[in-house]
Amino acid sequence: MVIKKRHWALPTVPLVVVLLAATGCVSTPSAPAEPTVAPSTSGARSLARVCAKPAAGPAKAPAGAVTVDPAVVGDLAAKTKKSPPNTTFWLRPGKHRLESDRYAQIIPKKGNTYLGAPGAVLDGRKTNQYAFGGAARDVTVRHLTVQGFVAPQNEGVVNHDSADGWVIEHATIQNNSGAGLMAGARQQVRASCLRGNGQYGMNAYKAGDPLSDLVLEGNEIVGNNTDDWERRRPGCGCTAGVKFWAVNGADVRGNWVHANRGAGLWADTNNNDFRIEDNVLEANDGAALIYETSYNAVIRKNTIRRNNWVVGRKYADRGDNFPFATVYLSESGGEPRIRARTDKIEIYRNVLENNWSGITLWENADRFCNSPANTSSGDCTLLVPDTDRCVQPAIATAPLYADCRWKTQRVDIHHNRFVLDTSVVGCTVECGRMAVLANYGTYPDWTPYPGERVAEAITHKQHNRWHANVYRGPWSFIAHDPSRKLDFGQWQGTPYQQDAGSTFRARDGG
């Protein structure tokens, strides 16, 4: 059973504000030439419409496959148990059921393959908790609908035990409680529909073991968090279309991530080496993307539109002045000492259109390893394997930016197009902000990281840079702390010197 501790970023500003907020053989393509202008808006990426048009499975059993009969309750689990590893199972059309015991599930053997015929559904009937579990590696699930399972919070229905090397292709995993899918190392999820699950479409988390080399490609991830966990447990940080925890190496490409009740994609706590590219992220209640206490990523060629309206408006209407972002980097940055395909966070050639605000780079001065304000409790940075280095009083003698804290640094934001039409977004308060800022940290009282110095560092000393972008609409800019609101000229001028080579036109959506 997976039991997750609470992980959450607290953007502590003068009034504390809680932001609600994959191996494949991963090639390393050379970076494309930078465009002289940012990409055009509207329809920049095709949509992975796999929920409406799922690919059909084989109408006949492949040679050597074991046929599974939907009329026999528990037939799939029983035949899996009797068959050797590397067996292929073909599920006939119809609803397949497990025994009525809530813990009944299929326990695959190494190398098993499960193929669904057209119309094959594995249905938990709101009775069974898990569909596929166990530790077997290299299992494949294709052309199968999995629905109606009731996994507990933070647990998952398919690959419940986060076994390694699974391949999920042309599957529909829908209308389950908990997470539709868990992840193990080297897991590949392609051309699948992760829809309407109670908490996550996928929860990439493995107890006691960091994951590596995930691929998430060409999927539709829609309408997840139907159980509205942030309302039931405020501040839990436990929702998203997909949540990643301590994943080292992920390619997230060509997905349509939309209409999730919360964030679209959320990488939380010691993730590293992500490529998030060619996705359409739209109409998610919260941020399109949160990258939190994590390292080294390329975020490029994504279309990001109409996100964060619900969460952004909720807090703005309360009078909070924190720049709630559609792309939110919280204590995350490039770190050359951690091996990855890049040594920075590079955000480029994206289109952000009619979202609630833009990109915020944030660093919580109170958040460091072993601080009581560190909501990733029990976790230290990837640079400090021995957490005893980060306890009082040892940390009190450390340099300001010792390795005990996550830093928002080496973020390069360029050749993006930012479009805002306030009549589309329906703004009644300000909804178009870019920001780089920190809070004035004061907690705990023995902190060695004075907030004023943290704010100065993230703003001026940690190589965070906007340049060569296009802005259309009434954008404003925040630097250092929430009180410093800047116009475009001030943002470009001394001392901030941001957005060199960028163009700005204030007319809405122009």
C-alpha positions in Angstrom: 0.0 0.0 0.0 1.3 3.4 -0.9 1.2 5.9 1.9 2.2 9.4 0.8 3.3 12.1 3.2 2.1 15.6 2.5 4.2 17.5 -0.1 3.3 21.1 -0.8 4.8 24.4 -1.7 3.9 27.3 0.5 4.5 30.6 -1.2 4.8 32.5 2.0 4.3 36.2 1.3 3.5 38.8 3.9 0.2 37.0 4.2 0.8 33.3 3.8 -0.8 32.1 0.5 -1.1 28.5 -0.4 -0.8 27.9 -4.1 -3.1 25.2 -5.5 -2.0 25.0 -7.3 8.9 9.7 -18.5 12.4 4.5 -20.9 12.2 4.3 -23.4 15.5 4.9 -25.0 15.4 8.6 -24.6 17.4 10.3 -27.4 19.1 13.6 -27.0 18.2 15.6 -30.1 20.1 18.7 -30.8 18.4 21.9 -30.0 16.5 23.5 -32.9 17.6 26.8 -34.2 16.0 29.6 -32.3 13.4 31.5 -34.2 13.8 35.2 -34.9 10.2 35.6 -33.7 8.1 33.7 -31.3 5.7 31.1 -32.7 2.2 32.1 -33.7 -0.8 31.7 -31.4 -3.9 29.6 -31.7 -3.9 26.0 -32.8 -0.2 25.7 -32.6 -0.3 22.0 -31.7 -2.5 19.1 -32.8 -4.6 17.4 -30.2 -4.2 13.8 -29.0 -8.0 13.0 -29.2 -7.5 9.4 -28.0 -10.5 9.4 -25.6 -13.0 10.0 -28.4 -11.3 7.9 -31.0 -9.5 5.0 -29.2 -7.5 2.7 -31.5 -9.3 -0.7 -31.8 -7.6 -3.8 -30.5 -7.3 -7.2 -32.3 -10.7 -8.7 -33.3 -9.2 -12.2 -33.1 -6.9 -13.8 -30.6 -3.3 -13.6 -31.7 -1.6 -16.9 -32.3 -0.6 -18.5 -29.0 -2.7 -16.1 -26.9 -4.8 -17.3 -24.0 -8.5 -16.3 -24.5 -10.3 -14.7 -21.6 -14.1 -15.0 -21.3 -16.1 -12.1 -19.8 -18.9 -14.5 -18.8 -16.6 -16.2 -16.3 -16.1 -14.0 -13.2 -12.4 -13.9 -12.3 -11.3 -15.6 -15.5 -8.4 -13.2 -16.2 -7.0 -13.5 -12.7 -7.3 -17.3 -12.7 -5.7 -17.8 -16.1 -2.9 -15.4 -15.2 -2.1 -17.4 -12.2 -2.0 -20.7 -14.1 0.0 -19.5 -17.1 3.8 -19.0 -17.3 5.6 -15.7 -17.6 5.6 -14.0 -21.0 2.0 -15.2 -21.8 -0.2 -13.1 -24.0 -3.9 -12.8 -22.9 -6.7 -11.7 -25.3 -9.8 -10.4 -23.6 -13.0 -11.0 -25.6 -15.5 -8.2 -26.1 -17.6 -7.5 -23.0 -17.3 -6.6 -19.4 -14.7 -8.6 -17.5 -15.1 -8.9 -13.7 -13.0 -9.9 -10.8 -14.2 -11.7 -7.7 -16.2 -9.6 -5.3 -13.4 -9.4 -2.7 -12.2 -5.8 -2.7 -8.6 -6.9 -2.8 -9.1 -9.2 -5.8 -6.8 -8.2 -8.6 -4.7 -9.5 -11.5 -1.1 -10.3 -10.5 0.9 -10.5 -13.8 4.0 -12.5 -14.3 7.2 -11.1 -15.9 6.6 -10.2 -19.6 2.9 -10.8 -19.7 0.8 -9.0 -22.3 -2.9 -8.1 -21.9 -4.7 -7.3 -25.2 -8.3 -6.1 -25.3 -10.6 -6.9 -28.2 -12.8 -4.1 -29.4 -15.3 -3.5 -26.6 -13.2 -5.3 -23.9 -13.6 -3.7 -20.5 -12.2 -4.6 -17.1 -14.8 -3.3 -14.7 -14.2 -3.0 -10.9 -17.9 -2.4 -10.3 -17.0 0.1 -7.6 -16.1 -2.9 -5.5 -12.5 -3.9 -6.3 -9.7 -1.6 -5.4 -7.0 -2.6 -7.9 -6.9 -4.0 -11.4 -3.3 -4.9 -12.0 -0.7 -5.2 -9.1 2.4 -7.0 -8.1 6.1 -6.6 -8.8 6.4 -8.3 -12.2 8.5 -6.3 -14.7 7.9 -5.6 -18.3 4.2 -6.1 -18.4 2.2 -4.7 -21.4 -1.5 -3.5 -21.4 -2.9 -2.6 -24.8 -6.4 -1.7 -26.2 -8.1 -2.3 -22.8 -10.6 -0.2 -20.9 -10.1 -0.3 -17.1 -12.9 1.4 -15.1 -14.9 1.4 -11.9 -12.1 0.6 -9.4 -11.9 2.3 -6.1 -8.3 2.7 -5.1 -7.7 4.6 -1.8 -6.2 8.1 -1.9 -2.7 8.2 -3.3 -2.9 4.6 -4.6 -3.5 3.5 -8.1 -5.5 1.0 -10.1 -3.2 -0.1 -12.9 0.4 -1.1 -11.9 -0.7 -0.5 -8.3 2.8 -1.5 -6.9 4.8 0.6 -9.3 6.6 -2.3 -11.0 9.3 -1.4 -13.6 9.2 -1.5 -17.3 5.5 -1.5 -18.0 4.1 -0.4 -21.3 0.5 1.0 -21.4 -0.7 1.7 -25.0 -4.0 2.5 -26.5 -5.7 2.0 -23.1 -8.6 3.8 -21.6 -8.3 4.1 -17.8 -11.3 6.0 -16.6 -13.7 6.7 -13.8 -11.7 5.1 -11.0 -11.0 6.4 -7.5 -7.4 7.3 -6.6 -5.0 7.3 -9.5 -5.9 5.6 -12.7 -2.3 4.5 -13.1 0.9 4.3 -11.0 4.4 4.3 -12.5 7.6 2.3 -12.2 11.0 2.9 -13.7 11.2 2.8 -17.5 7.4 2.9 -17.8 6.0 4.0 -21.2 2.5 5.3 -21.5 1.4 6.0 -25.1 -1.7 7.0 -26.9 -3.9 6.3 -23.9 -6.9 8.0 -22.3 -6.6 8.8 -18.6 -10.0 10.3 -17.9 -12.2 11.2 -15.0 -10.2 9.5 -12.3 -10.8 10.6 -8.7 -7.4 11.9 -7.9 -4.8 11.6 -10.6 -4.7 10.3 -14.2 -1.2 9.0 -13.2 0.7 9.1 -10.0 4.4 8.7 -10.8 5.5 7.7 -7.3 7.4 4.6 -6.0 7.8 4.2 -2.3 11.5 4.2 -1.2 12.8 4.1 -4.7 13.2 7.1 -7.2 11.9 6.4 -10.7 13.9 6.9 -13.8 13.3 7.1 -17.6 9.5 7.7 -17.9 7.8 8.3 -21.3 4.4 9.9 -21.5 3.6 10.4 -25.1 0.5 11.1 -27.2 -2.0 10.7 -24.4 -5.2 12.5 -23.5 -5.3 13.3 -19.8 -8.7 14.9 -19.0 -11.1 15.6 -16.2 -9.1 14.1 -13.3 -9.5 14.9 -9.6 -13.3 14.3 -9.7 -13.2 13.8 -6.0 -11.9 17.3 -5.5 -9.2 16.5 -3.0 -8.0 20.0 -2.5 -11.4 21.0 -1.1 -11.6 17.9 1.0 -8.1 18.2 2.4 -7.0 21.8 1.8 -3.3 22.3 1.1 -2.7 18.5 0.5 -0.9 19.1 -2.7 -2.3 15.8 -3.9 -4.0 16.5 -7.2 -3.1 16.9 -10.9 -3.7 15.3 -14.3 -0.3 13.7 -13.7 1.9 14.1 -10.5 5.6 13.2 -10.6 7.6 12.5 -7.4 11.4 12.0 -7.5 11.6 11.1 -11.1 15.0 11.2 -12.8 14.5 11.5 -16.5 11.1 12.0 -18.1 9.9 12.7 -21.6 6.4 14.2 -21.6 5.5 15.0 -25.2 2.6 15.3 -27.5 -0.1 15.0 -24.8 -3.4 16.8 -24.5 -3.8 17.7 -20.9 -7.0 19.5 -20.3 -10.0 20.2 -18.0 -8.4 18.7 -14.9 -9.7 19.9 -11.6 -6.4 21.4 -10.4 -3.0 21.5 -12.1 -2.4 19.8 -15.4 1.2 18.5 -14.8 2.9 18.8 -11.4 6.5 17.7 -10.7 6.9 17.8 -7.0 10.1 17.2 -5.0 13.5 16.2 -6.4 12.5 15.5 -10.0 15.3 16.0 -12.5 16.0 16.0 -16.3 12.5 16.5 -17.7 11.6 17.3 -21.3 8.1 18.7 -21.6 7.5 19.4 -25.2 4.8 19.6 -28.0 1.9 19.3 -25.5 -1.4 21.1 -25.4 -2.2 22.1 -21.9 -5.5 23.8 -21.6 -8.5 24.7 -19.5 -7.1 23.1 -16.3 -8.5 24.7 -13.2 -5.1 25.4 -11.8 -1.7 25.9 -13.3 -0.8 24.2 -16.6 2.5 23.2 -15.1 4.1 23.3 -11.7 7.8 22.4 -11.3 8.5 22.4 -7.6 11.7 21.7 -5.6 13.2 20.1 -8.7 16.0 20.4 -11.2 17.0 20.7 -14.8 14.3 20.7 -17.4 13.5 21.8 -21.0 9.9 23.1 -21.5 9.5 23.9 -25.2 7.0 24.1 -28.1 3.9 23.7 -25.9 0.6 25.4 -26.5 -0.7 26.6 -23.1 -4.2 28.2 -23.1 -7.1 29.1 -20.8 -5.5 27.6 -17.7 -5.6 28.7 -14.1 -8.9 30.7 -14.4 -10.5 29.0 -11.4 -7.5 29.0 -9.0 -6.2 32.4 -10.1 -9.5 34.2 -9.8 -10.3 32.5 -6.4 -7.2 34.0 -4.8 -7.2 37.3 -6.6 -10.8 37.9 -5.5 -9.7 37.4 -1.9 -7.2 40.2 -2.4 -4.1 38.1 -2.4 -1.3 39.9 -4.3 0.8 36.8 -5.0 1.2 36.4 -8.8 -0.6 33.0 -9.3 1.0 31.6 -12.4 0.1 29.3 -15.2 3.7 28.0 -15.4 4.9 28.0 -11.8 8.5 27.3 -10.8 8.8 26.9 -7.1 12.3 26.4 -5.6 13.4 24.8 -8.9 16.3 25.5 -11.1 19.3 24.4 -13.2 22.0 22.6 -11.3 25.2 21.6 -13.3 26.3 19.2 -10.5 23.3 16.9 -11.1 23.6 14.9 -14.3 21.0 15.6 -16.9 20.5 16.5 -20.6 20.6 20.2 -19.6 22.1 22.1 -16.7 19.3 24.7 -16.6 15.6 25.2 -16.9 14.9 26.4 -20.4 11.5 27.6 -21.3 11.2 28.5 -25.0 9.1 28.5 -28.2 5.9 28.1 -26.2 2.6 29.9 -26.8 0.7 31.0 -23.7 -2.7 32.3 -24.6 -5.4 33.7 -22.4 -4.3 32.1 -19.2 -4.6 33.6 -15.7 -1.1 35.2 -15.6 2.1 33.8 -17.1 5.3 32.5 -15.6 6.3 32.9 -11.9 9.7 32.1 -10.5 9.4 31.8 -6.8 11.7 30.9 -3.9 10.5 30.5 -0.3 13.2 31.8 2.0 11.9 29.6 4.8 12.0 26.4 2.8 15.2 24.3 3.2 16.1 20.8 4.2 15.0 20.1 7.8 13.3 23.4 8.2 9.8 23.1 9.9 8.6 25.2 7.0 9.7 22.6 4.4 6.4 21.0 3.4 8.3 18.2 1.6 8.9 16.8 5.0 11.6 14.2 5.4 13.2 15.2 2.0 16.5 16.9 1.5 18.0 18.3 -1.7 19.7 16.0 -4.3 23.0 17.6 -3.3 22.8 16.6 0.3 22.5 12.8 0.9 23.3 13.2 4.6 20.4 15.2 6.0 22.4 15.7 9.3 24.3 18.4 7.5 21.2 20.5 7.4 20.2 20.6 11.1 20.6 23.3 13.6 23.2 24.4 14.6 25.3 23.0 11.8 23.3 24.8 9.1 23.6 28.1 11.0 27.2 28.3 9.9 26.6 27.4 6.3 26.9 29.9 3.5 23.8 31.7 2.4 23.2 29.3 -0.5 24.5 26.1 0.9 23.2 22.9 -0.7 20.6 22.5 2.0 18.1 24.6 0.1 16.4 24.3 -3.3 17.1 27.3 -5.4 15.3 28.9 -8.3 18.3 29.6 -10.5 19.5 29.3 -14.1 16.1 29.7 -15.6 16.1 30.8 -19.2 12.8 32.1 -20.7 13.0 33.0 -24.3 11.3 33.1 -27.7 7.8 32.5 -26.2 4.6 34.3 -27.2 2.4 35.6 -24.3 -1.1 36.7 -25.3 -3.7 38.0 -23.0 -7.2 39.2 -23.9 -8.8 40.2 -20.6 -12.3 40.0 -22.2 -11.7 36.3 -22.8 -10.3 35.6 -19.4 -13.0 37.6 -17.7 -10.6 39.6 -15.5 -12.1 41.8 -12.8 -8.7 42.1 -11.1 -5.2 41.9 -12.5 -4.6 38.6 -14.3 -1.5 39.2 -16.5 1.7 39.0 -14.5 5.2 37.7 -15.0 7.2 37.4 -11.8 10.5 36.6 -10.1 10.3 37.0 -6.4 10.8 35.6 -2.9 9.3 36.2 0.5 10.9 37.9 3.5 11.7 34.7 5.4 11.5 34.8 9.1 10.8 31.2 10.1 12.2 29.3 11.9 13.8 32.0 14.1 17.2 30.4 13.7 17.1 30.5 9.9 20.4 31.2 8.2 18.6 32.5 5.1 17.4 36.0 5.6 14.5 36.7 3.3 15.8 40.0 2.0 19.0 38.3 0.7 17.0 35.5 -0.8 14.8 38.0 -2.7 17.9 39.8 -3.9 19.5 36.6 -5.0 16.6 35.2 -7.0 16.0 38.6 -8.7 19.6 39.6 -9.5 22.2 36.9 -8.8 20.8 33.5 -9.8 20.9 33.9 -13.6 17.1 34.0 -14.1 16.5 35.6 -17.4 13.7 36.5 -19.8 14.6 37.6 -23.3 13.4 37.7 -27.0 9.8 37.1 -26.1 6.6 38.6 -27.6 3.9 40.1 -25.4 0.4 41.0 -26.5 -2.0 42.4 -24.0 -1.8 44.3 -20.7 1.0 42.5 -19.0 2.7 43.7 -15.9 5.8 42.4 -14.0 6.7 41.6 -10.4 10.3 41.5 -9.2 11.9 40.9 -5.8 8.7 40.8 -3.7 4.9 41.1 -4.4 4.9 44.8 -3.7 7.2 45.7 -6.6 4.9 46.0 -9.6 6.7 47.1 -12.8 5.7 48.2 -16.2 7.5 46.9 -19.3 10.0 49.7 -19.4 10.9 49.3 -15.7 11.2 45.5 -16.2 13.6 46.1 -19.1 15.5 48.9 -17.3 18.0 49.0 -14.5 18.3 47.2 -12.1 16.2 44.3 -13.5 17.3 44.3 -17.1 14.9 41.6 -18.2 13.4 40.8 -21.6 16.2 42.2 -23.8 15.1 42.0 -27.4 11.5 41.3 -26.5 8.5 43.2 -27.9 5.5 44.5 -26.1 2.1 45.7 -27.3 -0.4 46.5 -24.5 -3.6 46.2 -26.6 -5.6 43.1 -25.4 -4.8 40.0 -27.5 -3.2 42.0 -30.3 
